[in-house]
Amino acid sequence: MSDTKFAAFIKTKKLDARRILIASHALETLKPEDRAIRLAKRRSKAGGEGEEKAPKETRKSRSGRPVTDRALTAALKGGAISGPTKHRILHAVNHLLEQKKQEKIELRTLF
């Protein structure tokens, strides 16, 4: 049974799957500033009556949905994974590579 591109990559770079999960959780968990961004977007979209319209929010908040163990297992075994999940895995892997002072990679390298 051959390894998937993702499994081979983390094996060659000596990355631990548990660390990918932890990094993803730290990167994707909603922070107070993310909640403020979402509130500002909601207020600008609603446009209250009698109030001045709030300026449009251009920053992007975190997703609030870290990589799950199930998704990482599917990635390692070659199962079906959604696009946003692939990007969350990529984000976590790039964070770990940055900590190891290695170059960031692109999505095509992993999947």
N, CA, C and O atoms as CSV, one atom per row, in Angstrom:
chain,resi,resn,atom,element,x,y,z
A,1,MET,N,N,0.840,-1.178,0.000
A,1,MET,CA,C,0.000,0.000,0.000
A,1,MET,C,C,0.887,1.243,0.000
A,1,MET,O,O,1.726,1.409,0.885
A,2,SER,N,N,0.702,2.111,-0.986
A,2,SER,CA,C,1.561,3.290,-1.105
A,2,SER,C,C,1.019,4.446,-0.262
A,2,SER,O,O,-0.184,4.564,-0.030
A,3,ASP,N,N,1.934,5.281,0.181
A,3,ASP,CA,C,1.557,6.456,0.956
A,3,ASP,C,C,0.933,7.510,0.052
A,3,ASP,O,O,1.216,7.560,-1.145
A,4,THR,N,N,0.092,8.343,0.625
A,4,THR,CA,C,-0.441,9.478,-0.113
A,4,THR,C,C,0.631,10.565,-0.151
A,4,THR,O,O,1.632,10.486,0.560
A,5,LYS,N,N,0.411,11.578,-0.984
A,5,LYS,CA,C,1.372,12.688,-1.058
A,5,LYS,C,C,1.521,13.355,0.303
A,5,LYS,O,O,2.626,13.702,0.720
A,6,PHE,N,N,0.398,13.527,0.987
A,6,PHE,CA,C,0.417,14.192,2.288
A,6,PHE,C,C,1.179,13.371,3.322
A,6,PHE,O,O,1.995,13.911,4.069
A,7,ALA,N,N,0.911,12.051,3.365
A,7,ALA,CA,C,1.590,11.182,4.334
A,7,ALA,C,C,3.089,11.144,4.067
A,7,ALA,O,O,3.896,11.179,4.996
A,8,ALA,N,N,3.457,11.071,2.786
A,8,ALA,CA,C,4.878,11.056,2.439
A,8,ALA,C,C,5.549,12.377,2.817
A,8,ALA,O,O,6.688,12.390,3.285
A,9,PHE,N,N,4.837,13.483,2.610
A,9,PHE,CA,C,5.403,14.795,2.910
A,9,PHE,C,C,5.674,14.957,4.400
A,9,PHE,O,O,6.763,15.380,4.787
A,10,ILE,N,N,4.691,14.623,5.244
A,10,ILE,CA,C,4.932,14.822,6.678
A,10,ILE,C,C,5.964,13.837,7.219
A,10,ILE,O,O,6.616,14.098,8.231
A,11,LYS,N,N,6.107,12.703,6.535
A,11,LYS,CA,C,7.151,11.758,6.947
A,11,LYS,C,C,8.536,12.301,6.605
A,11,LYS,O,O,9.461,12.183,7.408
A,12,THR,N,N,8.689,12.898,5.413
A,12,THR,CA,C,9.992,13.424,5.017
A,12,THR,C,C,10.369,14.666,5.824
A,12,THR,O,O,11.544,14.879,6.123
A,13,LYS,N,N,9.377,15.483,6.178
A,13,LYS,CA,C,9.651,16.698,6.954
A,13,LYS,C,C,9.641,16.446,8.455
A,13,LYS,O,O,9.873,17.363,9.242
A,14,LYS,N,N,9.371,15.201,8.854
A,14,LYS,CA,C,9.353,14.793,10.260
A,14,LYS,C,C,8.365,15.618,11.085
A,14,LYS,O,O,8.696,16.131,12.154
A,15,LEU,N,N,7.135,15.733,10.555
A,15,LEU,CA,C,6.072,16.428,11.270
A,15,LEU,C,C,5.171,15.392,11.929
A,15,LEU,O,O,4.900,14.340,11.351
A,16,ASP,N,N,4.712,15.689,13.124
A,16,ASP,CA,C,3.830,14.790,13.853
A,16,ASP,C,C,2.377,15.210,13.609
A,16,ASP,O,O,2.053,16.396,13.658
A,17,ALA,N,N,1.517,14.246,13.350
A,17,ALA,CA,C,0.107,14.540,13.070
A,17,ALA,C,C,-0.558,15.214,14.269
A,17,ALA,O,O,-1.432,16.063,14.094
A,18,ARG,N,N,-0.155,14.846,15.473
A,18,ARG,CA,C,-0.744,15.469,16.660
A,18,ARG,C,C,-0.398,16.946,16.734
A,18,ARG,O,O,-1.216,17.759,17.167
A,19,ARG,N,N,0.811,17.295,16.313
A,19,ARG,CA,C,1.221,18.706,16.316
A,19,ARG,C,C,0.451,19.490,15.262
A,19,ARG,O,O,0.178,20.675,15.451
A,20,ILE,N,N,0.097,18.841,14.153
A,20,ILE,CA,C,-0.711,19.510,13.129
A,20,ILE,C,C,-2.088,19.845,13.709
A,20,ILE,O,O,-2.608,20.938,13.487
A,21,LEU,N,N,-2.674,18.904,14.449
A,21,LEU,CA,C,-3.969,19.144,15.077
A,21,LEU,C,C,-3.898,20.301,16.077
A,21,LEU,O,O,-4.778,21.161,16.103
A,22,ILE,N,N,-2.862,20.314,16.885
A,22,ILE,CA,C,-2.703,21.353,17.902
A,22,ILE,C,C,-2.479,22.712,17.253
A,22,ILE,O,O,-3.052,23.714,17.682
A,23,ALA,N,N,-1.638,22.745,16.212
A,23,ALA,CA,C,-1.375,24.012,15.518
A,23,ALA,C,C,-2.641,24.542,14.864
A,23,ALA,O,O,-2.909,25.743,14.904
A,24,SER,N,N,-3.415,23.655,14.265
A,24,SER,CA,C,-4.652,24.071,13.624
A,24,SER,C,C,-5.630,24.637,14.640
A,24,SER,O,O,-6.290,25.643,14.379
A,25,HIS,N,N,-5.722,24.002,15.785
A,25,HIS,CA,C,-6.618,24.488,16.827
A,25,HIS,C,C,-6.189,25.877,17.286
A,25,HIS,O,O,-7.034,26.752,17.477
A,26,ALA,N,N,-4.903,26.088,17.462
A,26,ALA,CA,C,-4.408,27.395,17.908
A,26,ALA,C,C,-4.632,28.468,16.837
A,26,ALA,O,O,-4.925,29.618,17.162
A,27,LEU,N,N,-4.494,28.094,15.569
A,27,LEU,CA,C,-4.622,29.067,14.486
A,27,LEU,C,C,-6.074,29.401,14.154
A,27,LEU,O,O,-6.380,30.543,13.813
A,28,GLU,N,N,-6.958,28.436,14.249
A,28,GLU,CA,C,-8.329,28.612,13.766
A,28,GLU,C,C,-9.343,28.975,14.839
A,28,GLU,O,O,-10.455,29.384,14.507
A,29,THR,N,N,-8.998,28.841,16.115
A,29,THR,CA,C,-9.950,29.159,17.174
A,29,THR,C,C,-10.298,30.645,17.135
A,29,THR,O,O,-9.423,31.495,16.973
A,30,LEU,N,N,-11.590,30.944,17.285
A,30,LEU,CA,C,-12.035,32.337,17.254
A,30,LEU,C,C,-11.503,33.104,18.457
A,30,LEU,O,O,-11.551,32.622,19.589
A,31,LYS,N,N,-11.004,34.288,18.199
A,31,LYS,CA,C,-10.517,35.197,19.228
A,31,LYS,C,C,-11.490,36.371,19.320
A,31,LYS,O,O,-12.332,36.532,18.437
A,32,PRO,N,N,-11.398,37.187,20.356
A,32,PRO,CA,C,-12.307,38.339,20.471
A,32,PRO,C,C,-12.265,39.276,19.260
A,32,PRO,O,O,-13.301,39.805,18.857
A,33,GLU,N,N,-11.087,39.488,18.677
A,33,GLU,CA,C,-11.010,40.375,17.508
A,33,GLU,C,C,-11.748,39.779,16.304
A,33,GLU,O,O,-12.290,40.518,15.482
A,34,ASP,N,N,-11.771,38.442,16.200
A,34,ASP,CA,C,-12.518,37.796,15.118
A,34,ASP,C,C,-14.010,37.996,15.300
A,34,ASP,O,O,-14.741,38.234,14.339
A,35,ARG,N,N,-14.451,37.896,16.544
A,35,ARG,CA,C,-15.865,38.122,16.823
A,35,ARG,C,C,-16.251,39.569,16.502
A,35,ARG,O,O,-17.350,39.829,16.013
A,36,ALA,N,N,-15.333,40.516,16.782
A,36,ALA,CA,C,-15.590,41.928,16.468
A,36,ALA,C,C,-15.673,42.140,14.954
A,36,ALA,O,O,-16.503,42.917,14.483
A,37,ILE,N,N,-14.823,41.458,14.193
A,37,ILE,CA,C,-14.852,41.550,12.733
A,37,ILE,C,C,-16.180,41.034,12.204
A,37,ILE,O,O,-16.796,41.664,11.345
A,38,ARG,N,N,-16.620,39.897,12.709
A,38,ARG,CA,C,-17.887,39.321,12.262
A,38,ARG,C,C,-19.071,40.228,12.622
A,38,ARG,O,O,-20.011,40.371,11.840
A,39,LEU,N,N,-19.015,40.833,13.806
A,39,LEU,CA,C,-20.071,41.748,14.218
A,39,LEU,C,C,-20.111,42.968,13.299
A,39,LEU,O,O,-21.188,43.397,12.885
A,40,ALA,N,N,-18.952,43.524,12.982
A,40,ALA,CA,C,-18.887,44.685,12.096
A,40,ALA,C,C,-19.427,44.349,10.708
A,40,ALA,O,O,-20.116,45.166,10.096
A,41,LYS,N,N,-19.117,43.143,10.205
A,41,LYS,CA,C,-19.636,42.730,8.897
A,41,LYS,C,C,-21.154,42.598,8.941
A,41,LYS,O,O,-21.844,43.014,8.009
A,42,ARG,N,N,-21.675,42.020,10.022
A,42,ARG,CA,C,-23.114,41.859,10.163
A,42,ARG,C,C,-23.812,43.207,10.236
A,42,ARG,O,O,-24.860,43.400,9.621
A,43,ARG,N,N,-23.233,44.144,10.988
A,43,ARG,CA,C,-23.845,45.468,11.140
A,43,ARG,C,C,-23.820,46.238,9.833
A,43,ARG,O,O,-24.790,46.918,9.497
A,44,SER,N,N,-22.726,46.141,9.090
A,44,SER,CA,C,-22.653,46.866,7.822
A,44,SER,C,C,-23.614,46.279,6.799
A,44,SER,O,O,-24.139,47.001,5.951
A,45,LYS,N,N,-23.844,44.975,6.876
A,45,LYS,CA,C,-24.766,44.312,5.950
A,45,LYS,C,C,-26.210,44.679,6.284
A,45,LYS,O,O,-27.020,44.911,5.386
A,46,ALA,N,N,-26.531,44.730,7.590
A,46,ALA,CA,C,-27.905,44.997,8.010
A,46,ALA,C,C,-28.287,46.453,7.757
A,46,ALA,O,O,-29.399,46.729,7.306
A,47,GLY,N,N,-27.390,47.378,8.039
A,47,GLY,CA,C,-27.673,48.795,7.827
A,47,GLY,C,C,-28.875,49.261,8.622
A,47,GLY,O,O,-29.972,49.399,8.080
A,48,GLY,N,N,-28.668,49.502,9.905
A,48,GLY,CA,C,-29.770,49.864,10.792
A,48,GLY,C,C,-30.477,51.151,10.373
A,48,GLY,O,O,-29.888,51.999,9.703
A,49,GLU,N,N,-31.734,51.291,10.769
A,49,GLU,CA,C,-32.518,52.471,10.432
A,49,GLU,C,C,-32.181,53.598,11.399
A,49,GLU,O,O,-32.070,53.379,12.606
A,50,GLY,N,N,-32.018,54.799,10.865
A,50,GLY,CA,C,-31.737,55.958,11.697
A,50,GLY,C,C,-30.272,56.068,12.105
A,50,GLY,O,O,-29.836,57.123,12.567
A,51,GLU,N,N,-29.526,55.016,11.941
A,51,GLU,CA,C,-28.105,55.042,12.283
A,51,GLU,C,C,-27.288,55.220,11.014
A,51,GLU,O,O,-27.729,54.887,9.913
A,52,GLU,N,N,-26.097,55.748,11.194
A,52,GLU,CA,C,-25.194,55.840,10.044
A,52,GLU,C,C,-24.678,54.439,9.752
A,52,GLU,O,O,-24.477,53.632,10.660
A,53,LYS,N,N,-24.471,54.169,8.487
A,53,LYS,CA,C,-23.948,52.848,8.120
A,53,LYS,C,C,-22.514,52.703,8.611
A,53,LYS,O,O,-21.695,53.609,8.452
A,54,ALA,N,N,-22.228,51.575,9.198
A,54,ALA,CA,C,-20.874,51.312,9.691
A,54,ALA,C,C,-19.962,51.106,8.486
A,54,ALA,O,O,-20.415,50.620,7.449
A,55,PRO,N,N,-18.675,51.469,8.605
A,55,PRO,CA,C,-17.762,51.237,7.482
A,55,PRO,C,C,-17.615,49.747,7.204
A,55,PRO,O,O,-17.670,48.923,8.118
A,56,LYS,N,N,-17.430,49.416,5.945
A,56,LYS,CA,C,-17.347,48.007,5.557
A,56,LYS,C,C,-16.064,47.384,6.112
A,56,LYS,O,O,-14.985,47.970,6.025
A,57,GLU,N,N,-16.201,46.195,6.678
A,57,GLU,CA,C,-15.064,45.477,7.263
A,57,GLU,C,C,-14.314,44.755,6.148
A,57,GLU,O,O,-14.913,43.991,5.391
A,58,THR,N,N,-12.996,44.994,6.041
A,58,THR,CA,C,-12.208,44.363,4.985
A,58,THR,C,C,-11.319,43.247,5.508
A,58,THR,O,O,-10.835,42.424,4.731
A,59,ARG,N,N,-11.100,43.212,6.820
A,59,ARG,CA,C,-10.271,42.139,7.369
A,59,ARG,C,C,-11.036,40.826,7.342
A,59,ARG,O,O,-12.265,40.818,7.284
A,60,LYS,N,N,-10.317,39.732,7.383
A,60,LYS,CA,C,-10.954,38.416,7.357
A,60,LYS,C,C,-10.728,37.744,8.710
A,60,LYS,O,O,-9.610,37.730,9.226
A,61,SER,N,N,-11.789,37.190,9.275
A,61,SER,CA,C,-11.665,36.532,10.573
A,61,SER,C,C,-11.258,35.073,10.384
A,61,SER,O,O,-11.310,34.535,9.278
A,62,ARG,N,N,-10.855,34.452,11.478
A,62,ARG,CA,C,-10.542,33.023,11.428
A,62,ARG,C,C,-11.829,32.249,11.210
A,62,ARG,O,O,-12.924,32.767,11.429
A,63,SER,N,N,-11.687,31.009,10.778
A,63,SER,CA,C,-12.874,30.220,10.467
A,63,SER,C,C,-13.574,29.714,11.724
A,63,SER,O,O,-14.792,29.536,11.725
A,64,GLY,N,N,-12.816,29.482,12.790
A,64,GLY,CA,C,-13.415,28.927,13.992
A,64,GLY,C,C,-13.574,27.423,13.916
A,64,GLY,O,O,-14.150,26.813,14.817
A,65,ARG,N,N,-13.070,26.817,12.850
A,65,ARG,CA,C,-13.209,25.365,12.673
A,65,ARG,C,C,-11.831,24.745,12.432
A,65,ARG,O,O,-11.363,24.721,11.293
A,66,PRO,N,N,-11.181,24.249,13.472
A,66,PRO,CA,C,-9.861,23.625,13.288
A,66,PRO,C,C,-9.972,22.264,12.602
A,66,PRO,O,O,-11.061,21.707,12.464
A,67,VAL,N,N,-8.832,21.748,12.180
A,67,VAL,CA,C,-8.773,20.416,11.569
A,67,VAL,C,C,-9.114,19.380,12.629
A,67,VAL,O,O,-8.630,19.454,13.758
A,68,THR,N,N,-9.939,18.428,12.266
A,68,THR,CA,C,-10.312,17.374,13.205
A,68,THR,C,C,-9.418,16.155,12.992
A,68,THR,O,O,-8.747,16.023,11.968
A,69,ASP,N,N,-9.430,15.282,13.974
A,69,ASP,CA,C,-8.662,14.048,13.882
A,69,ASP,C,C,-9.166,13.197,12.720
A,69,ASP,O,O,-8.385,12.560,12.013
A,70,ARG,N,N,-10.468,13.198,12.539
A,70,ARG,CA,C,-11.076,12.419,11.453
A,70,ARG,C,C,-10.620,12.922,10.082
A,70,ARG,O,O,-10.317,12.123,9.195
A,71,ALA,N,N,-10.572,14.253,9.909
A,71,ALA,CA,C,-10.138,14.828,8.632
A,71,ALA,C,C,-8.663,14.541,8.376
A,71,ALA,O,O,-8.270,14.254,7.246
A,72,LEU,N,N,-7.850,14.617,9.423
A,72,LEU,CA,C,-6.423,14.344,9.258
A,72,LEU,C,C,-6.185,12.878,8.912
A,72,LEU,O,O,-5.316,12.569,8.096
A,73,THR,N,N,-6.933,11.987,9.512
A,73,THR,CA,C,-6.828,10.567,9.191
A,73,THR,C,C,-7.216,10.319,7.735
A,73,THR,O,O,-6.563,9.543,7.037
A,74,ALA,N,N,-8.274,10.980,7.282
A,74,ALA,CA,C,-8.698,10.845,5.885
A,74,ALA,C,C,-7.616,11.367,4.946
A,74,ALA,O,O,-7.383,10.783,3.888
A,75,ALA,N,N,-6.956,12.454,5.319
A,75,ALA,CA,C,-5.887,13.011,4.487
A,75,ALA,C,C,-4.699,12.054,4.417
A,75,ALA,O,O,-4.078,11.898,3.365
A,76,LEU,N,N,-4.391,11.421,5.534
A,76,LEU,CA,C,-3.261,10.487,5.563
A,76,LEU,C,C,-3.537,9.225,4.748
A,76,LEU,O,O,-2.628,8.662,4.138
A,77,LYS,N,N,-4.805,8.781,4.743
A,77,LYS,CA,C,-5.147,7.546,4.046
A,77,LYS,C,C,-5.626,7.772,2.622
A,77,LYS,O,O,-5.865,6.811,1.890
A,78,GLY,N,N,-5.770,9.043,2.215
A,78,GLY,CA,C,-6.199,9.324,0.852
A,78,GLY,C,C,-7.692,9.407,0.671
A,78,GLY,O,O,-8.185,9.237,-0.444
A,79,GLY,N,N,-8.424,9.663,1.733
A,79,GLY,CA,C,-9.876,9.788,1.641
A,79,GLY,C,C,-10.290,11.129,1.069
A,79,GLY,O,O,-9.445,11.978,0.787
A,80,ALA,N,N,-11.579,11.320,0.897
A,80,ALA,CA,C,-12.116,12.569,0.361
A,80,ALA,C,C,-12.089,13.660,1.434
A,80,ALA,O,O,-12.525,13.449,2.565
A,81,ILE,N,N,-11.568,14.825,1.056
A,81,ILE,CA,C,-11.469,15.958,1.968
A,81,ILE,C,C,-11.980,17.190,1.228
A,81,ILE,O,O,-11.729,17.343,0.033
A,82,SER,N,N,-12.685,18.058,1.921
A,82,SER,CA,C,-13.195,19.271,1.293
A,82,SER,C,C,-12.064,20.282,1.092
A,82,SER,O,O,-11.008,20.185,1.717
A,83,GLY,N,N,-12.302,21.229,0.229
A,83,GLY,CA,C,-11.312,22.266,-0.062
A,83,GLY,C,C,-10.930,23.092,1.159
A,83,GLY,O,O,-9.742,23.276,1.425
A,84,PRO,N,N,-11.920,23.597,1.914
A,84,PRO,CA,C,-11.563,24.373,3.104
A,84,PRO,C,C,-10.744,23.578,4.125
A,84,PRO,O,O,-9.871,24.136,4.790
A,85,THR,N,N,-11.022,22.289,4.247
A,85,THR,CA,C,-10.251,21.455,5.178
A,85,THR,C,C,-8.815,21.327,4.697
A,85,THR,O,O,-7.884,21.353,5.502
A,86,LYS,N,N,-8.631,21.188,3.390
A,86,LYS,CA,C,-7.266,21.127,2.845
A,86,LYS,C,C,-6.504,22.404,3.163
A,86,LYS,O,O,-5.320,22.351,3.495
A,87,HIS,N,N,-7.168,23.550,3.064
A,87,HIS,CA,C,-6.505,24.816,3.353
A,87,HIS,C,C,-6.180,24.947,4.836
A,87,HIS,O,O,-5.155,25.530,5.192
A,88,ARG,N,N,-7.032,24.417,5.701
A,88,ARG,CA,C,-6.727,24.457,7.134
A,88,ARG,C,C,-5.523,23.586,7.459
A,88,ARG,O,O,-4.684,23.961,8.278
A,89,ILE,N,N,-5.436,22.424,6.820
A,89,ILE,CA,C,-4.278,21.547,7.017
A,89,ILE,C,C,-3.027,22.242,6.508
A,89,ILE,O,O,-1.988,22.219,7.168
A,90,LEU,N,N,-3.122,22.863,5.330
A,90,LEU,CA,C,-1.984,23.589,4.756
A,90,LEU,C,C,-1.534,24.704,5.682
A,90,LEU,O,O,-0.335,24.895,5.889
A,91,HIS,N,N,-2.485,25.441,6.241
A,91,HIS,CA,C,-2.163,26.538,7.152
A,91,HIS,C,C,-1.395,26.028,8.377
A,91,HIS,O,O,-0.411,26.638,8.795
A,92,ALA,N,N,-1.847,24.917,8.944
A,92,ALA,CA,C,-1.188,24.349,10.123
A,92,ALA,C,C,0.200,23.813,9.776
A,92,ALA,O,O,1.147,24.010,10.537
A,93,VAL,N,N,0.328,23.132,8.625
A,93,VAL,CA,C,1.623,22.591,8.210
A,93,VAL,C,C,2.603,23.728,7.948
A,93,VAL,O,O,3.766,23.639,8.342
A,94,ASN,N,N,2.154,24.796,7.290
A,94,ASN,CA,C,3.039,25.937,7.042
A,94,ASN,C,C,3.478,26.596,8.337
A,94,ASN,O,O,4.610,27.070,8.439
A,95,HIS,N,N,2.595,26.631,9.326
A,95,HIS,CA,C,2.959,27.188,10.628
A,95,HIS,C,C,4.073,26.361,11.283
A,95,HIS,O,O,5.024,26.913,11.836
A,96,LEU,N,N,3.941,25.036,11.212
A,96,LEU,CA,C,4.968,24.164,11.799
A,96,LEU,C,C,6.287,24.269,11.033
A,96,LEU,O,O,7.358,24.255,11.640
A,97,LEU,N,N,6.215,24.372,9.712
A,97,LEU,CA,C,7.439,24.519,8.917
A,97,LEU,C,C,8.123,25.845,9.221
A,97,LEU,O,O,9.351,25.924,9.251
A,98,GLU,N,N,7.334,26.877,9.443
A,98,GLU,CA,C,7.892,28.185,9.790
A,98,GLU,C,C,8.619,28.115,11.128
A,98,GLU,O,O,9.659,28.751,11.305
A,99,GLN,N,N,8.081,27.349,12.067
A,99,GLN,CA,C,8.740,27.176,13.359
A,99,GLN,C,C,10.066,26.448,13.205
A,99,GLN,O,O,11.008,26.697,13.957
A,100,LYS,N,N,10.139,25.541,12.223
A,100,LYS,CA,C,11.381,24.805,11.971
A,100,LYS,C,C,12.330,25.563,11.049
A,100,LYS,O,O,13.380,25.051,10.659
A,101,LYS,N,N,11.937,26.811,10.702
A,101,LYS,CA,C,12.724,27.667,9.819
A,101,LYS,C,C,12.906,27.037,8.432
A,101,LYS,O,O,13.988,27.083,7.847
A,102,GLN,N,N,11.829,26.453,7.932
A,102,GLN,CA,C,11.821,25.886,6.587
A,102,GLN,C,C,10.859,26.690,5.732
A,102,GLN,O,O,10.049,27.465,6.242
A,103,GLU,N,N,10.960,26.494,4.418
A,103,GLU,CA,C,10.123,27.254,3.499
A,103,GLU,C,C,8.671,26.801,3.550
A,103,GLU,O,O,8.368,25.630,3.784
A,104,LYS,N,N,7.776,27.772,3.323
A,104,LYS,CA,C,6.353,27.449,3.245
A,104,LYS,C,C,6.100,26.687,1.943
A,104,LYS,O,O,6.877,26.777,0.992
A,105,ILE,N,N,5.016,25.948,1.921
A,105,ILE,CA,C,4.693,25.154,0.744
A,105,ILE,C,C,3.342,25.569,0.199
A,105,ILE,O,O,2.616,26.343,0.824
A,106,GLU,N,N,3.006,25.040,-0.992
A,106,GLU,CA,C,1.731,25.326,-1.611
A,106,GLU,C,C,0.811,24.111,-1.463
A,106,GLU,O,O,1.246,23.020,-1.095
A,107,LEU,N,N,-0.450,24.328,-1.756
A,107,LEU,CA,C,-1.447,23.264,-1.616
A,107,LEU,C,C,-1.150,22.081,-2.516
A,107,LEU,O,O,-1.362,20.934,-2.124
A,108,ARG,N,N,-0.664,22.346,-3.714
A,108,ARG,CA,C,-0.376,21.255,-4.682
A,108,ARG,C,C,0.729,20.321,-4.176
A,108,ARG,O,O,0.794,19.161,-4.583
A,109,THR,N,N,1.582,20.815,-3.307
A,109,THR,CA,C,2.646,19.977,-2.766
A,109,THR,C,C,2.080,18.913,-1.831
A,109,THR,O,O,2.598,17.799,-1.756
A,110,LEU,N,N,1.000,19.272,-1.113
A,110,LEU,CA,C,0.418,18.346,-0.144
A,110,LEU,C,C,-0.608,17.391,-0.742
A,110,LEU,O,O,-0.629,16.210,-0.397
A,111,PHE,N,N,-1.453,17.888,-1.632
A,111,PHE,CA,C,-2.566,17.084,-2.102
A,111,PHE,C,C,-2.564,16.938,-3.618
A,111,PHE,O,O,-3.444,16.284,-4.177
